Amino acid sequence: NILLLLGERQSLVDQIGKVKKVKRQPIFSPRREKEILRKQSAVAKDLGLDRGFIEEFFTAIFRLTRLRQKKLSHVKANAK
């Protein structure tokens, strides 16, 4: 189920956000997002999926991931 996978991904996003905060790494990595999108677009093509849909789908995931990590970072900073 795609919702279960998204839930698992969200948990990983939170963990990665914590690591980025500790290591003082930026939340946004355009190069990494571009590389992921390139790889996933190739997989989508092999599966006969619409490239435009896949690009929009992953772009939304990236945007929501950054937003979540920013919120978590802000909440923890204010909690101190």
Number of C-alpha atoms within 10 A of each C-alpha: 5 7 8 9 9 12 11 11 14 17 11 12 16 16 12 14 22 17 12 15 15 9 9 9 12 11 17 15 11 10 9 10 14 12 11 13 19 13 11 16 20 14 14 17 12 9 9 9 13 11 15 10 12 17 16 12 12 16 15 12 15 17 11 13 19 18 14 17 22 16 12 16 17 11 11 10 9 8 6 5
